């Protein structure tokens, strides 16, 4: 579960830098990384490194989600600015 969570997290950070559909992909992968990381971290019987990897996936996934959210906010602000210039 930890490897999958880390893959989601790294995918979210990379998707945040991609063009148009990347921001939505970053949001989705960030949520998936946080959820999978939470499940991996909740396994008390897992070794310490696996739980640490799950916690890292939660952190990186939250970063990817935040970057995607900032891009959505900037796109909405740009649309509002263009609307103000036109009409």
C-alpha positions as CSV (number, residue, x, y, z in Angstrom):
1,X,0.0,0.0,0.0
2,X,2.9,2.4,0.8
3,X,4.4,2.0,-2.7
4,X,1.1,2.8,-4.3
5,X,0.6,5.8,-2.1
6,X,4.1,7.1,-3.0
7,X,3.3,6.5,-6.7
8,X,0.1,8.5,-6.4
9,X,2.0,11.3,-4.5
10,X,4.7,11.6,-7.0
11,X,2.2,11.5,-9.8
12,X,0.3,14.4,-8.1
13,X,3.4,16.6,-7.9
14,X,4.3,15.9,-11.5
15,X,0.8,16.4,-12.7
16,X,0.7,19.8,-11.1
17,X,3.3,21.0,-13.6
18,X,1.5,19.6,-16.6
19,X,-0.7,21.6,-18.9
20,X,-4.5,21.8,-18.8
21,X,-5.8,18.5,-17.4
22,X,-2.8,18.3,-15.1
23,X,-4.3,20.4,-12.4
24,X,-7.4,18.2,-12.1
25,X,-5.2,15.1,-12.2
26,X,-3.0,16.6,-9.4
27,X,-6.1,17.1,-7.3
28,X,-7.3,13.5,-7.8
29,X,-3.9,11.9,-7.3
30,X,-3.3,14.0,-4.3
31,X,-6.5,12.9,-2.7
32,X,-5.7,9.3,-3.6
33,X,-2.2,9.6,-2.1
34,X,-3.5,11.0,1.1
35,X,-6.1,8.2,1.4
36,X,-3.7,5.4,0.5
37,X,-1.1,6.8,2.8
38,X,-3.5,7.0,5.6
39,X,-4.5,3.4,5.2
40,X,-0.8,2.4,5.0
41,X,0.1,4.4,8.1
42,X,-2.8,2.9,10.1
43,X,-1.3,-0.6,9.8
44,X,0.2,-0.9,13.3
45,X,1.9,-4.2,12.4
46,X,3.8,-2.8,9.5
47,X,7.5,-2.1,9.9
48,X,8.7,1.3,10.8
49,X,10.1,2.1,7.3
50,X,6.8,1.2,5.7
51,X,4.8,3.5,8.0
52,X,7.4,6.3,7.4
53,X,6.9,5.9,3.6
54,X,3.1,6.1,4.1
55,X,3.6,9.3,6.1
56,X,5.8,10.7,3.4
57,X,3.2,9.8,0.8
58,X,0.6,11.7,2.8
59,X,2.8,14.8,3.0
60,X,3.8,14.7,-0.7
61,X,0.2,14.0,-1.7
62,X,-0.9,17.0,0.3
63,X,1.7,19.1,-1.5
64,X,0.5,17.9,-4.9
65,X,-3.1,18.6,-3.9
66,X,-2.1,22.1,-2.7
67,X,-0.2,22.9,-6.0
68,X,-3.2,21.7,-8.0
69,X,-5.6,23.8,-5.9
70,X,-3.4,26.9,-6.4
71,X,-3.5,26.3,-10.2
72,X,-7.3,26.1,-10.1
73,X,-7.5,29.3,-8.1
74,X,-5.1,31.1,-10.5
75,X,-7.1,29.9,-13.5
76,X,-10.3,31.2,-11.9
77,X,-8.6,34.5,-11.1
78,X,-7.4,34.9,-14.7
79,X,-10.9,34.1,-16.0
80,X,-12.3,36.7,-13.7
81,X,-9.7,39.3,-14.8
82,X,-10.5,38.6,-18.5
83,X,-14.2,39.0,-17.8
84,X,-13.5,42.3,-16.2
85,X,-11.5,43.5,-19.2
86,X,-14.1,42.5,-21.7
87,X,-17.3,43.6,-20.0
